[in-house]
Amino acid sequence: MNKFLSNFLKLSVLSACLALPFSSAFGQAKLRDAIDLDGNDKADYMVFRPSNNVWYVLNDGGFVFQQFGLANSDYMAPGDYDGDGKGDIAVWRDSDGVWYWLNSSDGSFNAIQFGITGDEPVARDFDGDGKTDQAVVRRSNGQMTWYVFKSSDQGLIAFQFGLSTDFTAPGDYDGDGTFDFAVQRPGATPTSQATFYAWRSSDAGLSVVPWGISNDLVVPGDYDGDGKTDFAVVREGATAQDNLVWYILRSSDSGVQSVSFGNTGTDLNVQNDYDGDGKTDVGVWRDSDGTFYVLRSSDSGLSVVQWGSPNDFPVASYDTH
């Protein structure tokens, strides 16, 4: 589970290895909506199978099988594009820069061209209207530029923020209901200090937070339930048998939470709100047996759910950077 694979590769390579109100009541809500297809305010267990381009979804209401996208050219880009509080199955196609999605509200098929080959899709709700916006990051001339197609007025945001060597880390770090442009900047060596830079939408101010090391994976979420995205990373061990360690800087009290959970050699992180308490749960999906392991924030219990097969890809990992 290295950062390059989790951040950049298309589904073909992976095969080889929000209409809730948009208040800041729950910073996790919009990330949860993206993979909550039945609208019960709990993240669904969801995998994509590159061999047949089918999304397999398990939720409280049963299961959904939906063929959608192309494994050799598409990035998974789930979100709540119609603002009904349910997740919409969606992809962004690198070969032509077209977004394709199915609205959960009426089952309609939609497509829009936004972005070019080589961009990175970062669809989030950047205008705070309760709908996921199509958005891409473009790296050129040593810089990173964010392009957002706003769902609120079909306007365009073009914002230069970050270096081309940074990793994207969007989140609602100030808790205003709007996603902030943010990056994680690695240090000079794999074990050097990494630093997060977040451009706050609430006051157009800059937050600079040293957190984690260069090789860590960014795993955004509201782990303490205060309505703000916490700076959080996952650190792999030196060997495949070593545990993953989650380091979370809580925005509520600036406290540090360290959790050893998951296996370096077999697991992909799938953090989200699976128990519906408004907090992000630490979670992994094990490729060797197709099983979700989730540490519930509501009661510290463990959920073990077999869903998927080896070489599938857990959709929740779309938000890993």
N, C-alpha and C positions, 0 to 999 in steps of 0.2 A: 504493500500500500504506500508507494512513494508519492511525493507531491506532484511530480510531473504527470504521472498517470491520472491521479485524481483530478488534476486541474485542467489538462489540455486535451487529452486524447478523446477521439470520437468513439462511438459505440463499437465499431468494428475492432478497434484495438482492445477495448475493454473485454471483448469476448475472448480475447487471448489471455489474458492473465489469470383573495383572500376576501359572500356579502356580509362578513362580520363588519361592524362599524370600524372605521379606521382610527379610532381613538387609541391612545397609548396604554389602555388598560392592560393589554398583554402584548409585549414586544414579540412574543413567539407566535402570535395568532396568524400572521401573514405567511410565515414559513410553514406553519401547520396546514393552512388552507391549501397550499400548493400541492400537497399529497393527501388531502382529505377529500376523496371523491364522493363520499356519501353525506358530507356535511354534518357529521355528528360531533364535531370539534375534537376529534382524535385523529392523529396521523394514521394512515393506512399502511399496511405492509405491502410493498410494491416492488416488483422486479421487472426488468426488461430482458428479453431473451434474444440475443443477436442472431441466433440460428434461424429464427422465423419472424423476427420483428414484432413480437407480441409482448404487450404489457400485461402482466398478471397482478391483479389487485385483490387483496384479502382485507375485508373490513367487517364491521358488526353485522352488516346486512347480507353477507355472503361473499361472493367473489365475482370479479369482472375479468374477462379476457378480451383484449382489444389489440388488433393488429394495427400498428401505426408507426410510420417512420421507416428509415433505411439505415441499417447498421453500418454500412460502409461510408456514410456521408453525414449523418445527423448527430447532433448533440441533444440530449434530453433537456427540456426546458419547461417543466411543469409550473403552473401558476394559476392564479384566479383571474383570468383575463376578462371574464364577464361580470365579475364583482358580485357573484351570488353566494359567496362563502364556501364554495366547493372547488376542489382542484380540477383543472382542465388538463387533459393529456396534450402535450405539446412538444415540438422539436424545432430546432434551428438547423437549417441545412447549409453546411459550410461551402458546398460547391456553387451555390447561387445566392446565398444570403437571404433565403426566404424562411419565414416563420410559418409553421403549420400547426393548427390546434383545433380541438373539438370543444365547443362551449358546453359545459355541463348543464346550463340552464335550458337549452333547447336541442342539444345534440348537433348543432350546425357545424359544418366544416368551414374553417377560415384560413386565409393565407395572406401574408403581407411581406413585401421585400424590404428588408432593413438590415444593413450590414453588408460586408464583402468578405470574400474568402480570406481566411487568416485571422478574422476577428474572433473574440471570445464572447459568447452570449452571457449576459448577466441580468436577466429579466427580474425586476423587482418593482415595488410600488414607489417610484421616485417622486411622484407628484402628490401623494397622499390622498387619492380619491377612492381608495379601496379596491382598485383594480391593478393587476400586474401590468407593467409597461414593458414593451419590447425594448431591449437595451443591449448594446455591445461595447466592448472595450477594444480599442485599436492601438497597437504598439508600433511606433515609427519614430525614427530620428531620436531614439533614446528616451522618448516620452510616452506616456499613456494618456489617451483621450477617451472619455466616456461619451457615448452617443445614446440618447434616450428619446424614444418616440412616445410622447405623453398621451395616455388614454383620456385625460381630462379634456384636452382641447386639440389633440392631434398636432401639437406643436413639437418642436425639436429642441432638445438640450444638447449642446456640445461643450464639454467641460474638460479641460486638461488638468489631470490630477494623477500624480504618480510617475514613476520611472518605468521604462519598458521591462526592466528586470524585476519589478515588484510583482506580488501576487494580489489579485483582487480579493477584497474582504468586505463587501457591502453589508450594512446592517443598520438597524435603528438604534444607534448608540446614545442618542440624546432623548429617546422616548417620546418623540413628537408625532409618531404615526407615519412618518415619511422616512424612507431609506436614505442613508447617507453614503456618499462616495467614500470609500476607504480602501486602503492597501496595507499589506504586510511587507515590510522591506527587510530582506535578509541581510545578514552581516557579511563580512569578508570571507569567512570560512563556514563550513557546515555546522559548526558548534558555536559560532559567534552569536552575540545578542541580536535578535530581530526586533524591529520596531513597527508598531501600527501607527498609521496616519489616517485620521478620519475628519472629513469636512462636514461639520454639523449643519444640518438643514435648518435647525431652529434659529441660529444666530449667525450663520456663515463664519463660524469660528473653527479653528483647527485644534484637534486633540492629538497629542503625540504621546504614545504609551509604549515604553519598552516592555516586550512580553514574548517569552519563548525564545527559541533559537532558529537559525536559518532553515534547518531541515524539518522543522515541525510543520504539521498540516493545520490550516486554519479551519476551525469548526464552529461557525457562528451560531448563537442561540441565546435565549433568555433563560439561563439556568437557575436564577434566583427568583424569577417571576415578578420583577419590579417594573416591567414594561420597557426595559432597555436591553439591547443586545450586549452581551458580555464579551470581552476579549478572551478568546479561548483557543487553545491549541492541543493537538494530540502528538505525542512523541513516540516514535517507533523504537524498539529495542535494537541491540547490536546483532541479534540473531533472530531467525524466524520463530524460535520457541519463546522469545521474550514477550512479556506483556506490553500492551500499549498503555501509556500513561497520559491521562487527560489533565491539563492545567487550566483552570478557570479563574479569571479575575472578576469577582462579583462586583457589579456596578452599584449594588445596594449599599455595601459597606466597605468596599475595597479589600475585602477579605480574599484569601487564596484557597481554592478548593483543588485538591489533588486526588485523582481517582485512577487506580490501576484496573483497567477493564478492557478485555479483548486481547487478541493474539497478533503479533507482528506479521507472521507469515501467512495467515489465512483470512484475516478479517478486514472488512471495509467499514468505516464509520458511517452510521446512519442516524445521528442525533436528531431528535424531533420530539414533539409532545404526543406520546402514544397513549397516555392515561388521561388526557384532557384536563389537567389541572392548571394549564397556562404556563408551565415550566418546561424547558427543554430537558428531555431524558437522555442520559448517556446511553448510546446503543451501538452495536456492531452487527454486521451480517457476515456469516462464516461461509466462504466460498466452497470449502471442502464438503459441506453437507447441506448447504442451502438453508441455514437456520439464522433467524434473528434472535439476538440476545439484548434485552433492554433492561436497564436499571431504572425502575420507576421512581420518579421524584416524589410521588404522592405518598408512598409508604416504604420506600427503599427496598421493595421486593424485586424479584427477578422474573421477567417474562421471557419464556423460551418458545418461539413460534417457528416451526419448520415451514418455509415458504420459498419456493424456488429450487433451482438445481445448480450444480457446479457450472461455472462459466456464464451464468446469468450476471446481471449487474443491478444492485439495489438502487432504485430511483432516488432515494433520499440522499445518496452521495453526490447528487448534482450540485449541492450547495457547499461542497468541499473545495477549498482553494489553497 
